[in-house]
């Protein structure tokens, strides 16, 4: 029973900590108040939502707090780029 309690607690804490570090999509107006720290790209997504999720994950992995998608292309698979901000 203790094992289950610890497992649930660990899952809850990891979910909370992931949410705290996730990069958020931002508007151009919000981007003006932030520092550009780079660009990320992704490819191979089958949907636009999937592409956005890949870009958000890469932005978070790069330490960004926000991102703005600058391009999205489709040639059987989606690809795109996003500027990342802190």
PDB file of N, CA, C and O in Angstrom, chain B, residues numbered from 101:
ATOM      1  N   UNK B 101       0.816  -1.185   0.000  1.00  0.00           N
ATOM      2  CA  UNK B 101       0.000   0.000   0.000  1.00  0.00           C
ATOM      3  C   UNK B 101       0.871   1.265   0.000  1.00  0.00           C
ATOM      4  O   UNK B 101       0.536   2.251  -0.656  1.00  0.00           O
ATOM      5  N   UNK B 102       2.002   1.230   0.747  1.00  0.00           N
ATOM      6  CA  UNK B 102       2.901   2.380   0.759  1.00  0.00           C
ATOM      7  C   UNK B 102       3.483   2.633  -0.625  1.00  0.00           C
ATOM      8  O   UNK B 102       3.684   3.779  -1.028  1.00  0.00           O
ATOM      9  N   UNK B 103       3.749   1.554  -1.343  1.00  0.00           N
ATOM     10  CA  UNK B 103       4.318   1.688  -2.680  1.00  0.00           C
ATOM     11  C   UNK B 103       3.370   2.457  -3.592  1.00  0.00           C
ATOM     12  O   UNK B 103       3.809   3.306  -4.368  1.00  0.00           O
ATOM     13  N   UNK B 104       2.094   2.171  -3.505  1.00  0.00           N
ATOM     14  CA  UNK B 104       1.107   2.859  -4.334  1.00  0.00           C
ATOM     15  C   UNK B 104       1.061   4.341  -3.971  1.00  0.00           C
ATOM     16  O   UNK B 104       0.995   5.194  -4.857  1.00  0.00           O
ATOM     17  N   UNK B 105       1.096   4.651  -2.680  1.00  0.00           N
ATOM     18  CA  UNK B 105       1.079   6.052  -2.241  1.00  0.00           C
ATOM     19  C   UNK B 105       2.301   6.795  -2.769  1.00  0.00           C
ATOM     20  O   UNK B 105       2.186   7.926  -3.242  1.00  0.00           O
ATOM     21  N   UNK B 106       3.467   6.164  -2.691  1.00  0.00           N
ATOM     22  CA  UNK B 106       4.679   6.804  -3.185  1.00  0.00           C
ATOM     23  C   UNK B 106       4.641   6.983  -4.701  1.00  0.00           C
ATOM     24  O   UNK B 106       5.093   8.003  -5.220  1.00  0.00           O
ATOM     25  N   UNK B 107       4.106   5.998  -5.404  1.00  0.00           N
ATOM     26  CA  UNK B 107       4.011   6.092  -6.861  1.00  0.00           C
ATOM     27  C   UNK B 107       3.079   7.232  -7.269  1.00  0.00           C
ATOM     28  O   UNK B 107       3.401   8.000  -8.175  1.00  0.00           O
ATOM     29  N   UNK B 108       1.938   7.346  -6.614  1.00  0.00           N
ATOM     30  CA  UNK B 108       0.992   8.417  -6.921  1.00  0.00           C
ATOM     31  C   UNK B 108       1.615   9.774  -6.611  1.00  0.00           C
ATOM     32  O   UNK B 108       1.466  10.718  -7.387  1.00  0.00           O
ATOM     33  N   UNK B 109       2.308   9.873  -5.489  1.00  0.00           N
ATOM     34  CA  UNK B 109       2.961  11.133  -5.121  1.00  0.00           C
ATOM     35  C   UNK B 109       4.034  11.507  -6.152  1.00  0.00           C
ATOM     36  O   UNK B 109       4.144  12.671  -6.537  1.00  0.00           O
ATOM     37  N   UNK B 110       4.810  10.540  -6.591  1.00  0.00           N
ATOM     38  CA  UNK B 110       5.862  10.796  -7.581  1.00  0.00           C
ATOM     39  C   UNK B 110       5.263  11.261  -8.903  1.00  0.00           C
ATOM     40  O   UNK B 110       5.786  12.185  -9.526  1.00  0.00           O
ATOM     41  N   UNK B 111       4.190  10.642  -9.331  1.00  0.00           N
ATOM     42  CA  UNK B 111       3.537  11.043 -10.579  1.00  0.00           C
ATOM     43  C   UNK B 111       2.983  12.461 -10.457  1.00  0.00           C
ATOM     44  O   UNK B 111       3.132  13.265 -11.377  1.00  0.00           O
ATOM     45  N   UNK B 112       2.355  12.767  -9.343  1.00  0.00           N
ATOM     46  CA  UNK B 112       1.797  14.104  -9.134  1.00  0.00           C
ATOM     47  C   UNK B 112       2.896  15.168  -9.147  1.00  0.00           C
ATOM     48  O   UNK B 112       2.734  16.220  -9.765  1.00  0.00           O
ATOM     49  N   UNK B 113       3.999  14.900  -8.477  1.00  0.00           N
ATOM     50  CA  UNK B 113       5.097  15.867  -8.435  1.00  0.00           C
ATOM     51  C   UNK B 113       5.749  16.041  -9.796  1.00  0.00           C
ATOM     52  O   UNK B 113       6.097  17.162 -10.168  1.00  0.00           O
ATOM     53  N   UNK B 114       5.921  14.970 -10.541  1.00  0.00           N
ATOM     54  CA  UNK B 114       6.544  15.087 -11.862  1.00  0.00           C
ATOM     55  C   UNK B 114       5.637  15.843 -12.817  1.00  0.00           C
ATOM     56  O   UNK B 114       6.122  16.597 -13.660  1.00  0.00           O
ATOM     57  N   UNK B 115       4.329  15.654 -12.700  1.00  0.00           N
ATOM     58  CA  UNK B 115       3.391  16.386 -13.544  1.00  0.00           C
ATOM     59  C   UNK B 115       3.443  17.873 -13.225  1.00  0.00           C
ATOM     60  O   UNK B 115       3.441  18.701 -14.135  1.00  0.00           O
ATOM     61  N   UNK B 116       3.488  18.216 -11.953  1.00  0.00           N
ATOM     62  CA  UNK B 116       3.555  19.618 -11.559  1.00  0.00           C
ATOM     63  C   UNK B 116       4.862  20.258 -12.003  1.00  0.00           C
ATOM     64  O   UNK B 116       4.857  21.392 -12.483  1.00  0.00           O
ATOM     65  N   UNK B 117       5.968  19.566 -11.855  1.00  0.00           N
ATOM     66  CA  UNK B 117       7.240  20.146 -12.227  1.00  0.00           C
ATOM     67  C   UNK B 117       7.354  20.278 -13.739  1.00  0.00           C
ATOM     68  O   UNK B 117       7.969  21.231 -14.218  1.00  0.00           O
ATOM     69  N   UNK B 118       6.782  19.352 -14.509  1.00  0.00           N
ATOM     70  CA  UNK B 118       6.824  19.474 -15.963  1.00  0.00           C
ATOM     71  C   UNK B 118       6.034  20.701 -16.401  1.00  0.00           C
ATOM     72  O   UNK B 118       6.483  21.438 -17.279  1.00  0.00           O
ATOM     73  N   UNK B 119       4.880  20.931 -15.814  1.00  0.00           N
ATOM     74  CA  UNK B 119       4.060  22.082 -16.152  1.00  0.00           C
ATOM     75  C   UNK B 119       4.748  23.390 -15.838  1.00  0.00           C
ATOM     76  O   UNK B 119       4.531  24.387 -16.527  1.00  0.00           O
ATOM     77  N   UNK B 120       5.570  23.403 -14.814  1.00  0.00           N
ATOM     78  CA  UNK B 120       6.259  24.626 -14.429  1.00  0.00           C
ATOM     79  C   UNK B 120       7.342  25.007 -15.427  1.00  0.00           C
ATOM     80  O   UNK B 120       7.685  26.185 -15.531  1.00  0.00           O
ATOM     81  N   UNK B 121       7.887  24.053 -16.157  1.00  0.00           N
ATOM     82  CA  UNK B 121       8.976  24.326 -17.080  1.00  0.00           C
ATOM     83  C   UNK B 121       8.554  24.283 -18.544  1.00  0.00           C
ATOM     84  O   UNK B 121       9.398  24.470 -19.421  1.00  0.00           O
ATOM     85  N   UNK B 122       7.297  24.047 -18.835  1.00  0.00           N
ATOM     86  CA  UNK B 122       6.837  23.954 -20.210  1.00  0.00           C
ATOM     87  C   UNK B 122       6.850  25.325 -20.868  1.00  0.00           C
ATOM     88  O   UNK B 122       6.466  26.321 -20.255  1.00  0.00           O
ATOM     89  N   UNK B 123       7.294  25.369 -22.115  1.00  0.00           N
ATOM     90  CA  UNK B 123       7.259  26.616 -22.878  1.00  0.00           C
ATOM     91  C   UNK B 123       5.837  26.846 -23.372  1.00  0.00           C
ATOM     92  O   UNK B 123       5.132  25.899 -23.719  1.00  0.00           O
ATOM     93  N   UNK B 124       5.423  28.100 -23.402  1.00  0.00           N
ATOM     94  CA  UNK B 124       4.075  28.462 -23.812  1.00  0.00           C
ATOM     95  C   UNK B 124       4.121  29.221 -25.129  1.00  0.00           C
ATOM     96  O   UNK B 124       5.045  29.999 -25.367  1.00  0.00           O
ATOM     97  N   UNK B 125       3.127  29.000 -25.989  1.00  0.00           N
ATOM     98  CA  UNK B 125       2.993  29.784 -27.213  1.00  0.00           C
ATOM     99  C   UNK B 125       2.706  31.225 -26.820  1.00  0.00           C
ATOM    100  O   UNK B 125       1.889  31.482 -25.936  1.00  0.00           O
ATOM    101  N   UNK B 126       3.379  32.168 -27.480  1.00  0.00           N
ATOM    102  CA  UNK B 126       3.187  33.578 -27.153  1.00  0.00           C
ATOM    103  C   UNK B 126       2.823  34.358 -28.413  1.00  0.00           C
ATOM    104  O   UNK B 126       3.111  33.936 -29.533  1.00  0.00           O
ATOM    105  N   UNK B 127       2.186  35.501 -28.202  1.00  0.00           N
ATOM    106  CA  UNK B 127       1.798  36.375 -29.306  1.00  0.00           C
ATOM    107  C   UNK B 127       2.968  37.284 -29.675  1.00  0.00           C
ATOM    108  O   UNK B 127       3.914  37.413 -28.899  1.00  0.00           O
ATOM    109  N   UNK B 128       2.917  37.917 -30.852  1.00  0.00           N
ATOM    110  CA  UNK B 128       3.980  38.872 -31.211  1.00  0.00           C
ATOM    111  C   UNK B 128       4.098  40.017 -30.206  1.00  0.00           C
ATOM    112  O   UNK B 128       5.205  40.489 -29.942  1.00  0.00           O
ATOM    113  N   UNK B 129       2.986  40.469 -29.644  1.00  0.00           N
ATOM    114  CA  UNK B 129       3.044  41.542 -28.646  1.00  0.00           C
ATOM    115  C   UNK B 129       3.779  41.080 -27.393  1.00  0.00           C
ATOM    116  O   UNK B 129       4.561  41.842 -26.825  1.00  0.00           O
ATOM    117  N   UNK B 130       3.542  39.849 -26.954  1.00  0.00           N
ATOM    118  CA  UNK B 130       4.240  39.314 -25.789  1.00  0.00           C
ATOM    119  C   UNK B 130       5.723  39.131 -26.084  1.00  0.00           C
ATOM    120  O   UNK B 130       6.562  39.341 -25.207  1.00  0.00           O
ATOM    121  N   UNK B 131       6.052  38.740 -27.319  1.00  0.00           N
ATOM    122  CA  UNK B 131       7.446  38.501 -27.699  1.00  0.00           C
ATOM    123  C   UNK B 131       8.279  39.776 -27.608  1.00  0.00           C
ATOM    124  O   UNK B 131       9.482  39.705 -27.360  1.00  0.00           O
ATOM    125  N   UNK B 132       7.661  40.941 -27.805  1.00  0.00           N
ATOM    126  CA  UNK B 132       8.394  42.207 -27.736  1.00  0.00           C
ATOM    127  C   UNK B 132       8.964  42.463 -26.353  1.00  0.00           C
ATOM    128  O   UNK B 132       9.947  43.191 -26.213  1.00  0.00           O
ATOM    129  N   UNK B 133       8.361  41.873 -25.330  1.00  0.00           N
ATOM    130  CA  UNK B 133       8.819  42.069 -23.955  1.00  0.00           C
ATOM    131  C   UNK B 133       9.748  40.955 -23.476  1.00  0.00           C
ATOM    132  O   UNK B 133      10.086  40.895 -22.294  1.00  0.00           O
ATOM    133  N   UNK B 134      10.160  40.077 -24.385  1.00  0.00           N
ATOM    134  CA  UNK B 134      11.011  38.947 -24.008  1.00  0.00           C
ATOM    135  C   UNK B 134      12.293  38.974 -24.824  1.00  0.00           C
ATOM    136  O   UNK B 134      12.386  39.696 -25.817  1.00  0.00           O
ATOM    137  N   UNK B 135      13.282  38.188 -24.407  1.00  0.00           N
ATOM    138  CA  UNK B 135      14.563  38.087 -25.114  1.00  0.00           C
ATOM    139  C   UNK B 135      14.571  36.866 -26.012  1.00  0.00           C
ATOM    140  O   UNK B 135      14.307  35.752 -25.561  1.00  0.00           O
ATOM    141  N   UNK B 136      14.876  37.080 -27.290  1.00  0.00           N
ATOM    142  CA  UNK B 136      15.014  35.970 -28.231  1.00  0.00           C
ATOM    143  C   UNK B 136      16.286  35.209 -27.873  1.00  0.00           C
ATOM    144  O   UNK B 136      17.355  35.802 -27.728  1.00  0.00           O
ATOM    145  N   UNK B 137      16.158  33.867 -27.731  1.00  0.00           N
ATOM    146  CA  UNK B 137      17.328  33.069 -27.362  1.00  0.00           C
ATOM    147  C   UNK B 137      17.682  32.020 -28.410  1.00  0.00           C
ATOM    148  O   UNK B 137      18.649  31.280 -28.232  1.00  0.00           O
ATOM    149  N   UNK B 138      16.925  31.944 -29.489  1.00  0.00           N
ATOM    150  CA  UNK B 138      17.268  30.988 -30.524  1.00  0.00           C
ATOM    151  C   UNK B 138      16.079  30.587 -31.376  1.00  0.00           C
ATOM    152  O   UNK B 138      15.022  31.217 -31.354  1.00  0.00           O
ATOM    153  N   UNK B 139      16.290  29.511 -32.129  1.00  0.00           N
ATOM    154  CA  UNK B 139      15.280  28.970 -33.035  1.00  0.00           C
ATOM    155  C   UNK B 139      15.297  27.454 -32.898  1.00  0.00           C
ATOM    156  O   UNK B 139      16.361  26.850 -32.758  1.00  0.00           O
ATOM    157  N   UNK B 140      14.126  26.846 -32.939  1.00  0.00           N
ATOM    158  CA  UNK B 140      14.027  25.381 -32.948  1.00  0.00           C
ATOM    159  C   UNK B 140      13.257  24.961 -34.197  1.00  0.00           C
ATOM    160  O   UNK B 140      12.477  25.736 -34.750  1.00  0.00           O
ATOM    161  N   UNK B 141      13.483  23.738 -34.626  1.00  0.00           N
ATOM    162  CA  UNK B 141      12.748  23.203 -35.772  1.00  0.00           C
ATOM    163  C   UNK B 141      12.324  21.777 -35.461  1.00  0.00           C
ATOM    164  O   UNK B 141      12.914  21.098 -34.621  1.00  0.00           O
ATOM    165  N   UNK B 142      11.293  21.349 -36.158  1.00  0.00           N
ATOM    166  CA  UNK B 142      10.785  19.985 -35.971  1.00  0.00           C
ATOM    167  C   UNK B 142      10.236  19.498 -37.304  1.00  0.00           C
ATOM    168  O   UNK B 142       9.833  20.292 -38.153  1.00  0.00           O
ATOM    169  N   UNK B 143      10.228  18.195 -37.472  1.00  0.00           N
ATOM    170  CA  UNK B 143       9.628  17.626 -38.677  1.00  0.00           C
ATOM    171  C   UNK B 143       9.113  16.229 -38.397  1.00  0.00           C
ATOM    172  O   UNK B 143       9.424  15.631 -37.367  1.00  0.00           O
ATOM    173  N   UNK B 144       8.320  15.718 -39.326  1.00  0.00           N
ATOM    174  CA  UNK B 144       7.795  14.363 -39.198  1.00  0.00           C
ATOM    175  C   UNK B 144       6.434  14.282 -38.538  1.00  0.00           C
ATOM    176  O   UNK B 144       5.898  13.184 -38.387  1.00  0.00           O
ATOM    177  N   UNK B 145       5.851  15.412 -38.135  1.00  0.00           N
ATOM    178  CA  UNK B 145       4.524  15.389 -37.505  1.00  0.00           C
ATOM    179  C   UNK B 145       3.459  15.093 -38.562  1.00  0.00           C
ATOM    180  O   UNK B 145       3.615  15.435 -39.733  1.00  0.00           O
ATOM    181  N   UNK B 146       2.393  14.463 -38.133  1.00  0.00           N
ATOM    182  CA  UNK B 146       1.314  14.141 -39.067  1.00  0.00           C
ATOM    183  C   UNK B 146       0.170  15.145 -39.006  1.00  0.00           C
ATOM    184  O   UNK B 146      -0.682  15.167 -39.894  1.00  0.00           O
ATOM    185  N   UNK B 147       0.142  15.988 -37.951  1.00  0.00           N
ATOM    186  CA  UNK B 147      -0.891  17.012 -37.807  1.00  0.00           C
ATOM    187  C   UNK B 147      -0.242  18.316 -37.359  1.00  0.00           C
ATOM    188  O   UNK B 147       0.894  18.328 -36.886  1.00  0.00           O
ATOM    189  N   UNK B 148      -0.975  19.406 -37.513  1.00  0.00           N
ATOM    190  CA  UNK B 148      -0.480  20.694 -37.059  1.00  0.00           C
ATOM    191  C   UNK B 148      -0.338  20.715 -35.543  1.00  0.00           C
ATOM    192  O   UNK B 148       0.613  21.293 -35.016  1.00  0.00           O
ATOM    193  N   UNK B 149      -1.284  20.084 -34.834  1.00  0.00           N
ATOM    194  CA  UNK B 149      -1.175  19.990 -33.370  1.00  0.00           C
ATOM    195  C   UNK B 149       0.066  19.212 -32.966  1.00  0.00           C
ATOM    196  O   UNK B 149       0.743  19.576 -32.004  1.00  0.00           O
ATOM    197  N   UNK B 150       0.367  18.150 -33.689  1.00  0.00           N
ATOM    198  CA  UNK B 150       1.561  17.360 -33.405  1.00  0.00           C
ATOM    199  C   UNK B 150       2.828  18.160 -33.627  1.00  0.00           C
ATOM    200  O   UNK B 150       3.784  18.052 -32.858  1.00  0.00           O
ATOM    201  N   UNK B 151       2.835  18.968 -34.687  1.00  0.00           N
ATOM    202  CA  UNK B 151       3.994  19.821 -34.962  1.00  0.00           C
ATOM    203  C   UNK B 151       4.171  20.844 -33.845  1.00  0.00           C
ATOM    204  O   UNK B 151       5.287  21.068 -33.377  1.00  0.00           O
ATOM    205  N   UNK B 152       3.073  21.465 -33.417  1.00  0.00           N
ATOM    206  CA  UNK B 152       3.157  22.446 -32.332  1.00  0.00           C
ATOM    207  C   UNK B 152       3.668  21.798 -31.049  1.00  0.00           C
ATOM    208  O   UNK B 152       4.458  22.402 -30.324  1.00  0.00           O
ATOM    209  N   UNK B 153       3.227  20.583 -30.766  1.00  0.00           N
ATOM    210  CA  UNK B 153       3.685  19.879 -29.570  1.00  0.00           C
ATOM    211  C   UNK B 153       5.184  19.601 -29.648  1.00  0.00           C
ATOM    212  O   UNK B 153       5.893  19.747 -28.651  1.00  0.00           O
ATOM    213  N   UNK B 154       5.673  19.201 -30.824  1.00  0.00           N
ATOM    214  CA  UNK B 154       7.107  18.949 -30.985  1.00  0.00           C
ATOM    215  C   UNK B 154       7.911  20.228 -30.788  1.00  0.00           C
ATOM    216  O   UNK B 154       8.952  20.212 -30.130  1.00  0.00           O
ATOM    217  N   UNK B 155       7.433  21.341 -31.358  1.00  0.00           N
ATOM    218  CA  UNK B 155       8.141  22.608 -31.209  1.00  0.00           C
ATOM    219  C   UNK B 155       8.136  23.069 -29.758  1.00  0.00           C
ATOM    220  O   UNK B 155       9.146  23.568 -29.263  1.00  0.00           O
ATOM    221  N   UNK B 156       7.011  22.908 -29.076  1.00  0.00           N
ATOM    222  CA  UNK B 156       6.925  23.285 -27.662  1.00  0.00           C
ATOM    223  C   UNK B 156       7.888  22.453 -26.818  1.00  0.00           C
ATOM    224  O   UNK B 156       8.543  22.977 -25.917  1.00  0.00           O
ATOM    225  N   UNK B 157       7.970  21.172 -27.108  1.00  0.00           N
ATOM    226  CA  UNK B 157       8.882  20.289 -26.358  1.00  0.00           C
ATOM    227  C   UNK B 157      10.337  20.693 -26.572  1.00  0.00           C
ATOM    228  O   UNK B 157      11.119  20.729 -25.622  1.00  0.00           O
ATOM    229  N   UNK B 158      10.702  21.000 -27.825  1.00  0.00           N
ATOM    230  CA  UNK B 158      12.077  21.404 -28.108  1.00  0.00           C
ATOM    231  C   UNK B 158      12.392  22.762 -27.483  1.00  0.00           C
ATOM    232  O   UNK B 158      13.507  22.988 -27.014  1.00  0.00           O
ATOM    233  N   UNK B 159      11.409  23.663 -27.478  1.00  0.00           N
ATOM    234  CA  UNK B 159      11.618  24.973 -26.843  1.00  0.00           C
ATOM    235  C   UNK B 159      11.857  24.801 -25.352  1.00  0.00           C
ATOM    236  O   UNK B 159      12.765  25.419 -24.798  1.00  0.00           O
ATOM    237  N   UNK B 160      11.062  23.977 -24.700  1.00  0.00           N
ATOM    238  CA  UNK B 160      11.228  23.729 -23.264  1.00  0.00           C
ATOM    239  C   UNK B 160      12.576  23.078 -22.989  1.00  0.00           C
ATOM    240  O   UNK B 160      13.249  23.428 -22.019  1.00  0.00           O
ATOM    241  N   UNK B 161      12.973  22.135 -23.833  1.00  0.00           N
ATOM    242  CA  UNK B 161      14.261  21.461 -23.651  1.00  0.00           C
ATOM    243  C   UNK B 161      15.429  22.441 -23.792  1.00  0.00           C
ATOM    244  O   UNK B 161      16.487  22.245 -23.195  1.00  0.00           O
ATOM    245  N   UNK B 162      15.227  23.490 -24.583  1.00  0.00           N
ATOM    246  CA  UNK B 162      16.272  24.502 -24.767  1.00  0.00           C
ATOM    247  C   UNK B 162      16.249  25.546 -23.658  1.00  0.00           C
ATOM    248  O   UNK B 162      17.068  26.464 -23.657  1.00  0.00           O
ATOM    249  N   UNK B 163      15.314  25.414 -22.709  1.00  0.00           N
ATOM    250  CA  UNK B 163      15.245  26.329 -21.584  1.00  0.00           C
ATOM    251  C   UNK B 163      14.392  27.559 -21.835  1.00  0.00           C
ATOM    252  O   UNK B 163      14.417  28.495 -21.036  1.00  0.00           O
ATOM    253  N   UNK B 164      13.639  27.581 -22.922  1.00  0.00           N
ATOM    254  CA  UNK B 164      12.796  28.733 -23.240  1.00  0.00           C
ATOM    255  C   UNK B 164      11.525  28.720 -22.402  1.00  0.00           C
ATOM    256  O   UNK B 164      11.050  27.664 -21.985  1.00  0.00           O
ATOM    257  N   UNK B 165      10.985  29.903 -22.165  1.00  0.00           N
ATOM    258  CA  UNK B 165       9.699  30.006 -21.477  1.00  0.00           C
ATOM    259  C   UNK B 165       8.572  30.270 -22.458  1.00  0.00           C
ATOM    260  O   UNK B 165       7.402  30.083 -22.125  1.00  0.00           O
ATOM    261  N   UNK B 166       8.914  30.706 -23.672  1.00  0.00           N
ATOM    262  CA  UNK B 166       7.905  30.959 -24.690  1.00  0.00           C
ATOM    263  C   UNK B 166       8.438  30.679 -26.079  1.00  0.00           C
ATOM    264  O   UNK B 166       9.648  30.622 -26.293  1.00  0.00           O
ATOM    265  N   UNK B 167       7.519  30.504 -27.028  1.00  0.00           N
ATOM    266  CA  UNK B 167       7.917  30.288 -28.417  1.00  0.00           C
ATOM    267  C   UNK B 167       6.860  30.877 -29.336  1.00  0.00           C
ATOM    268  O   UNK B 167       5.693  31.012 -28.966  1.00  0.00           O
ATOM    269  N   UNK B 168       7.289  31.223 -30.532  1.00  0.00           N
ATOM    270  CA  UNK B 168       6.392  31.753 -31.544  1.00  0.00           C
ATOM    271  C   UNK B 168       6.672  31.025 -32.850  1.00  0.00           C
ATOM    272  O   UNK B 168       7.778  31.118 -33.381  1.00  0.00           O
ATOM    273  N   UNK B 169       5.698  30.309 -33.371  1.00  0.00           N
ATOM    274  CA  UNK B 169       5.886  29.539 -34.606  1.00  0.00           C
ATOM    275  C   UNK B 169       6.015  30.509 -35.771  1.00  0.00           C
ATOM    276  O   UNK B 169       5.179  31.393 -35.957  1.00  0.00           O
ATOM    277  N   UNK B 170       7.071  30.331 -36.548  1.00  0.00           N
ATOM    278  CA  UNK B 170       7.336  31.226 -37.668  1.00  0.00           C
ATOM    279  C   UNK B 170       7.068  30.581 -39.021  1.00  0.00           C
ATOM    280  O   UNK B 170       6.879  31.286 -40.012  1.00  0.00           O
ATOM    281  N   UNK B 171       7.050  29.247 -39.079  1.00  0.00           N
ATOM    282  CA  UNK B 171       6.739  28.592 -40.345  1.00  0.00           C
ATOM    283  C   UNK B 171       6.212  27.187 -40.088  1.00  0.00           C
ATOM    284  O   UNK B 171       6.543  26.540 -39.095  1.00  0.00           O
ATOM    285  N   UNK B 172       5.382  26.746 -41.018  1.00  0.00           N
ATOM    286  CA  UNK B 172       4.858  25.377 -40.997  1.00  0.00           C
ATOM    287  C   UNK B 172       4.641  24.953 -42.446  1.00  0.00           C
ATOM    288  O   UNK B 172       4.018  25.672 -43.227  1.00  0.00           O
ATOM    289  N   UNK B 173       5.157  23.785 -42.794  1.00  0.00           N
ATOM    290  CA  UNK B 173       5.062  23.268 -44.156  1.00  0.00           C
ATOM    291  C   UNK B 173       4.534  21.845 -44.129  1.00  0.00           C
ATOM    292  O   UNK B 173       4.700  21.123 -43.146  1.00  0.00           O
ATOM    293  N   UNK B 174       3.900  21.458 -45.218  1.00  0.00           N
ATOM    294  CA  UNK B 174       3.410  20.093 -45.313  1.00  0.00           C
ATOM    295  C   UNK B 174       3.757  19.509 -46.666  1.00  0.00           C
ATOM    296  O   UNK B 174       3.388  20.056 -47.705  1.00  0.00           O
ATOM    297  N   UNK B 175       4.460  18.411 -46.647  1.00  0.00           N
ATOM    298  CA  UNK B 175       4.753  17.625 -47.836  1.00  0.00           C
ATOM    299  C   UNK B 175       4.678  16.177 -47.384  1.00  0.00           C
ATOM    300  O   UNK B 175       5.701  15.507 -47.246  1.00  0.00           O
ATOM    301  N   UNK B 176       3.475  15.702 -47.157  1.00  0.00           N
ATOM    302  CA  UNK B 176       3.149  14.411 -46.567  1.00  0.00           C
ATOM    303  C   UNK B 176       3.355  14.399 -45.055  1.00  0.00           C
ATOM    304  O   UNK B 176       2.550  13.804 -44.338  1.00  0.00           O
ATOM    305  N   UNK B 177       4.391  15.027 -44.561  1.00  0.00           N
ATOM    306  CA  UNK B 177       4.653  15.166 -43.128  1.00  0.00           C
ATOM    307  C   UNK B 177       4.861  16.641 -42.832  1.00  0.00           C
ATOM    308  O   UNK B 177       5.393  17.378 -43.662  1.00  0.00           O
ATOM    309  N   UNK B 178       4.437  17.074 -41.637  1.00  0.00           N
ATOM    310  CA  UNK B 178       4.553  18.480 -41.249  1.00  0.00           C
ATOM    311  C   UNK B 178       5.969  18.791 -40.777  1.00  0.00           C
ATOM    312  O   UNK B 178       6.630  17.962 -40.152  1.00  0.00           O
ATOM    313  N   UNK B 179       6.419  20.003 -41.090  1.00  0.00           N
ATOM    314  CA  UNK B 179       7.680  20.512 -40.551  1.00  0.00           C
ATOM    315  C   UNK B 179       7.492  21.989 -40.271  1.00  0.00           C
ATOM    316  O   UNK B 179       6.615  22.626 -40.854  1.00  0.00           O
ATOM    317  N   UNK B 180       8.306  22.537 -39.385  1.00  0.00           N
ATOM    318  CA  UNK B 180       8.180  23.940 -39.061  1.00  0.00           C
ATOM    319  C   UNK B 180       9.287  24.430 -38.158  1.00  0.00           C
ATOM    320  O   UNK B 180      10.117  23.656 -37.682  1.00  0.00           O
ATOM    321  N   UNK B 181       9.283  25.747 -37.929  1.00  0.00           N
ATOM    322  CA  UNK B 181      10.266  26.376 -37.065  1.00  0.00           C
ATOM    323  C   UNK B 181       9.561  27.318 -36.098  1.00  0.00           C
ATOM    324  O   UNK B 181       8.435  27.755 -36.335  1.00  0.00           O
ATOM    325  N   UNK B 182      10.251  27.620 -35.004  1.00  0.00           N
ATOM    326  CA  UNK B 182       9.734  28.561 -34.019  1.00  0.00           C
ATOM    327  C   UNK B 182      10.891  29.316 -33.390  1.00  0.00           C
ATOM    328  O   UNK B 182      11.951  28.750 -33.123  1.00  0.00           O
ATOM    329  N   UNK B 183      10.671  30.607 -33.155  1.00  0.00           N
ATOM    330  CA  UNK B 183      11.630  31.424 -32.412  1.00  0.00           C
ATOM    331  C   UNK B 183      11.326  31.185 -30.947  1.00  0.00           C
ATOM    332  O   UNK B 183      10.164  31.143 -30.545  1.00  0.00           O
ATOM    333  N   UNK B 184      12.391  31.027 -30.135  1.00  0.00           N
ATOM    334  CA  UNK B 184      12.184  30.773 -28.705  1.00  0.00           C
ATOM    335  C   UNK B 184      12.649  31.972 -27.884  1.00  0.00           C
ATOM    336  O   UNK B 184      13.590  32.672 -28.258  1.00  0.00           O
ATOM    337  N   UNK B 185      11.966  32.196 -26.748  1.00  0.00           N
ATOM    338  CA  UNK B 185      12.197  33.381 -25.918  1.00  0.00           C
ATOM    339  C   UNK B 185      12.326  33.002 -24.447  1.00  0.00           C
ATOM    340  O   UNK B 185      11.825  31.972 -23.997  1.00  0.00           O
ATOM    341  N   UNK B 186      13.016  33.874 -23.716  1.00  0.00           N
ATOM    342  CA  UNK B 186      13.095  33.784 -22.250  1.00  0.00           C
ATOM    343  C   UNK B 186      12.622  35.097 -21.690  1.00  0.00           C
ATOM    344  O   UNK B 186      12.593  35.273 -20.472  1.00  0.00           O
TER     345      UNK B 186
END
